[in-house]
Amino acid sequence: MIQPVRNRADLLDALERVRGAGAAPVTNWFATPERIDYWIGRDSLSLLQGERELLILRRDRGFHRIYHSAADLGALSAVLRNASAEPAINGVLAADLIGRPQEVDRVAGIYRENGFADHNFLVRMIRLAAPEEAVESEPGVAFAGPADVAPAADFLDRLLDPYTDQIPDEDEIRDAAARGNLILVRRGESVAGLLLFETVGITSHLRYWYVDGAARNQGIGARLIRQFFRLSSGSKRWILWVASGNSDAIAKYRHYGFQPETLVDRIMIRR
Ligand SMILES: CC(C)(COP(=O)(O)OP(=O)(O)OC[C@H]1O[C@@H](n2cnc3c(N)ncnc32)[C@H](O)[C@@H]1OP(=O)(O)O)[C@@H](O)C(=O)NCCC(=O)NCCS
């Protein structure tokens, strides 16, 4: 039976139990304690538990993201079958399957057997620190303030795909702005382009780099990313996820020294 998740300790216990139940555990659940508490605070997590497997459901915009943890691939198959038979699990389900290509393909095969179809395929790119990083501050690029939160949220809603991109809500955008992790180029009352990043330890994660469709290829994206490199100049590595078919963005990332690495993210959807 599916149950709401009320506290982080219960969830971590359930994950630990399943992980210890088999020799080859599989999971696609990676979340920091802060994220888990944020979601629990919004009542957006629920759990379907078995002996050797579990599914976590996270309510997103009109659909659920699902995360599995299973003792082995057989247990994963069992929990996805159980989910198909559970009336409380309805509507669109989306899963991010992250890992090395071969591992992800094995797991994706089991999702396909249980009614999921491929939606998108992301690759991770990485850039390592170069010795000469000193860059001038970029003109026209500003830190987002409280008044930018709603326009930034509208801008991302318009440009992002809810299944592929984890669209941040206004609270997340406000937090990023307060931490100095959201920069933008304004055009009147609206946003011409923005960049949102997170730095943890020596790693800076470029989460969103978007320029309005009508303003692309005019140097706005360049100003944003150069300012980002300046703001994260203490980092040793920069990472990002990009759709493997987005050859325009990939060419631009390569131009700035990013290289594809081994991790992939296969996004699967059951409608
Ligand atoms: C990716 C994106 C943010 C770039 O913004 P932009 O304003 O179009 O980019 P710019 O015109 O400033 O070009 C950025 C850099 O790429 C270079 N560039 C342009 N076309 C290129 C190409 N085909 N190959 C290599 N480099 C290229 C530019 O010369 C510039 O480099 P510079 O700083 O040395 O001058 C924008 O195109 C966009 O919003 N795309 C859709 C959203 C998207 O795919 N975002 C990334 C998702 S992960």
Ligand as a Chemical Component Dictionary entry (heavy atoms), coordinates in Angstrom:
data_LIG
# 
_chem_comp.id                   LIG 
_chem_comp.type                 NON-POLYMER 
_chem_comp.pdbx_formal_charge   0 
_chem_comp.three_letter_code    LIG 
# 
loop_
_chem_comp_atom.comp_id 
_chem_comp_atom.atom_id 
_chem_comp_atom.alt_atom_id 
_chem_comp_atom.type_symbol 
_chem_comp_atom.charge 
_chem_comp_atom.model_Cartn_x 
_chem_comp_atom.model_Cartn_y 
_chem_comp_atom.model_Cartn_z 
_chem_comp_atom.pdbx_ordinal 
LIG C1  C1  C 0 22.529 27.772 -25.092 1  
LIG C2  C2  C 0 22.142 29.254 -25.026 2  
LIG C3  C3  C 0 21.836 29.645 -23.576 3  
LIG C4  C4  C 0 23.323 30.110 -25.522 4  
LIG O1  O1  O 0 22.976 31.463 -25.505 5  
LIG P1  P1  P 0 23.225 32.423 -26.780 6  
LIG O2  O2  O 0 22.908 33.804 -26.370 7  
LIG O3  O3  O 0 22.492 31.853 -27.931 8  
LIG O4  O4  O 0 24.801 32.204 -26.971 9  
LIG P2  P2  P 0 25.866 33.220 -27.572 10 
LIG O5  O5  O 0 25.389 33.790 -28.854 11 
LIG O6  O6  O 0 26.239 34.206 -26.530 12 
LIG O7  O7  O 0 27.063 32.210 -27.834 13 
LIG C5  C5  C 0 27.752 31.620 -26.760 14 
LIG C6  C6  C 0 29.145 31.239 -27.226 15 
LIG O8  O8  O 0 29.072 30.131 -28.134 16 
LIG C7  C7  C 0 29.808 30.446 -29.299 17 
LIG N1  N1  N 0 29.158 29.715 -30.389 18 
LIG C8  C8  C 0 28.060 30.066 -31.084 19 
LIG N2  N2  N 0 27.749 29.098 -31.966 20 
LIG C9  C9  C 0 28.661 28.126 -31.818 21 
LIG C10 C10 C 0 28.892 26.888 -32.460 22 
LIG N3  N3  N 0 28.073 26.428 -33.415 23 
LIG N4  N4  N 0 29.942 26.149 -32.073 24 
LIG C11 C11 C 0 30.769 26.587 -31.083 25 
LIG N5  N5  N 0 30.605 27.752 -30.444 26 
LIG C12 C12 C 0 29.573 28.521 -30.812 27 
LIG C13 C13 C 0 29.697 31.939 -29.416 28 
LIG O9  O9  O 0 30.745 32.465 -30.232 29 
LIG C14 C14 C 0 29.862 32.368 -27.971 30 
LIG O10 O10 O 0 31.228 32.273 -27.589 31 
LIG P3  P3  P 0 32.148 33.549 -27.127 32 
LIG O11 O11 O 0 31.837 33.748 -25.686 33 
LIG O12 O12 O 0 33.542 33.103 -27.326 34 
LIG O13 O13 O 0 31.736 34.689 -27.976 35 
LIG C15 C15 C 0 20.908 29.565 -25.905 36 
LIG O14 O14 O 0 21.216 29.268 -27.235 37 
LIG C16 C16 C 0 19.676 28.826 -25.496 38 
LIG O15 O15 O 0 18.897 29.301 -24.674 39 
LIG N6  N6  N 0 19.446 27.637 -26.080 40 
LIG C17 C17 C 0 18.294 26.842 -25.735 41 
LIG C18 C18 C 0 18.362 26.377 -24.341 42 
LIG C19 C19 C 0 19.462 25.404 -24.124 43 
LIG O16 O16 O 0 19.654 24.496 -24.926 44 
LIG N7  N7  N 0 20.157 25.594 -22.990 45 
LIG C20 C20 C 0 21.123 24.643 -22.545 46 
LIG C21 C21 C 0 20.359 23.509 -21.991 47 
LIG S1  S1  S 0 21.365 22.427 -21.105 48 
# 
loop_
_chem_comp_bond.comp_id 
_chem_comp_bond.atom_id_1 
_chem_comp_bond.atom_id_2 
_chem_comp_bond.value_order 
_chem_comp_bond.pdbx_ordinal 
LIG C1  C2  SING 1  
LIG C2  C3  SING 2  
LIG C2  C4  SING 3  
LIG C2  C15 SING 4  
LIG C4  O1  SING 5  
LIG O1  P1  SING 6  
LIG P1  O2  DOUB 7  
LIG P1  O3  SING 8  
LIG P1  O4  SING 9  
LIG O4  P2  SING 10 
LIG P2  O5  DOUB 11 
LIG P2  O6  SING 12 
LIG P2  O7  SING 13 
LIG O7  C5  SING 14 
LIG C5  C6  SING 15 
LIG C6  O8  SING 16 
LIG C6  C14 SING 17 
LIG O8  C7  SING 18 
LIG C7  N1  SING 19 
LIG C7  C13 SING 20 
LIG N1  C8  SING 21 
LIG N1  C12 SING 22 
LIG C8  N2  DOUB 23 
LIG N2  C9  SING 24 
LIG C9  C10 SING 25 
LIG C9  C12 DOUB 26 
LIG C10 N3  SING 27 
LIG C10 N4  DOUB 28 
LIG N4  C11 SING 29 
LIG C11 N5  DOUB 30 
LIG N5  C12 SING 31 
LIG C13 O9  SING 32 
LIG C13 C14 SING 33 
LIG C14 O10 SING 34 
LIG O10 P3  SING 35 
LIG P3  O11 DOUB 36 
LIG P3  O12 SING 37 
LIG P3  O13 SING 38 
LIG C15 O14 SING 39 
LIG C15 C16 SING 40 
LIG C16 O15 DOUB 41 
LIG C16 N6  SING 42 
LIG N6  C17 SING 43 
LIG C17 C18 SING 44 
LIG C18 C19 SING 45 
LIG C19 O16 DOUB 46 
LIG C19 N7  SING 47 
LIG N7  C20 SING 48 
LIG C20 C21 SING 49 
LIG C21 S1  SING 50 
# 
